[in-house]
Amino acid sequence: MSEVLLSVTFAGPHVSIQDGGRHGLMRYGVPSSGPMDRLSFAAANVALGNEADTPGIEVSMGGLVLQCLSGAVSFAVAGGGFIVDHAEQKRGSWTIATLKAGEKLAIRPGPWGSWCYLAFAGVLQTATWLGSASTHMMSGFGGGRLGAGQQLTIGNAAKREEREGDIPCPVSARPRSAVRVVMGPQQRFFAAASITALQSGAWRMTDAWDRMGVRLAGPMIAPDATLDMPSEPIVRGSVQVAGDGVATVLLADHQTTGGYPKIATVLDCDLDAFVQLRPRDTIAFRPVSPREAVDIARSAAMRSANYYRVIAKPKGTLDQRLMRENLVDGVVDAVAGSAEPAI
């Protein structure tokens, strides 16, 4: 193992360092942050042989370009359907390869998705805040935003040839036209017509979004009550509605408390697919009961765990893969060591 030095040639808006999140501190007013698409972030790390919450880079639709100044390190890219331009070869995301000194790695938006993740087979040396490298974008605390001219160091860098190749992309990682919600906790502030509009209206993602949340275009569903409720805790996925009647879905860097009513809450297991939608994509909300939501969440957790177990297994070196494909003319007698013709 060795040290790898990378130079950031270009980084678009919202490109930052993230890890699994800053958990357990929301009671003190500290957002958990972490990756927008947690499944894809973990998949990049697990497929590379890392712990699921190992620090990596979150890449927005603005894109990222890195130059390897020294050393060599294997990397994984997972998330949206971005284009990976590495060593003058283009491929899709959901892939593992090795970046070497003198090579360029560019990650740009492709046919679908809004976020993707770059993980390294090593330790991305970065600042932390309150025990986490996750970047809170409004404050910049944590590993921080990336910008042109910045240099990154990967410690204990490793080449993992046995893991190179495609990463299976699960169906659940792709954007979807509908997400499931549990109504409330303040649906009582809304008229029946507004609740019907949420559940049956045609909603569209807007350009007004960042890691804190996204405003939706659709029916006006202004609260039918005086907005005098006290501030209370907020969770990721809350569908919050201010006095202007515009629905906002709160995301990774959401504030920890708020005084606007929440008409519904998107199921946590649907949020990874939700954030991969792009501006002007349409979305529908499908209500489920709290009991159904628990069952859905448990099933989703089991599927994710099974998926991680599959991709955690190394594919094998090139020689091992060729042997598995039975591309040899004969077999070797285990006792005598002589070659015998294949049957």
TALINKA-V644319 format. One line per field, one symbol per residue. ss: DSSP state (~ for helix, > for strand, _ for the rest). A space follows every 50 residues. Layout:
BEGIN
ss=???
END
This chain:
BEGIN
ss=_>>>>>>>>>>____>>>_______~~~_________~~~~~~~~~~~__ _____>>>>____>>>>>>>_>>>>>>>>>>>>>>>__>>>>__>>>>>> ___>>>>>>>>>>>>>>>>>__>>____>__>___>____>___>_____ >>>>>>>___~~~_>>____~~~____>>>>>>___~~~__~~~~~~~~~ __>>>>>>>___>>>>>______________>>____>>>>_____>>>> ______>>___>>>>>_~~~~~~~~______>>>>>>__~~~~~~~~~~~ ~~~~~~~~~~~______~~~~~~~_____>>>______>>>__
END
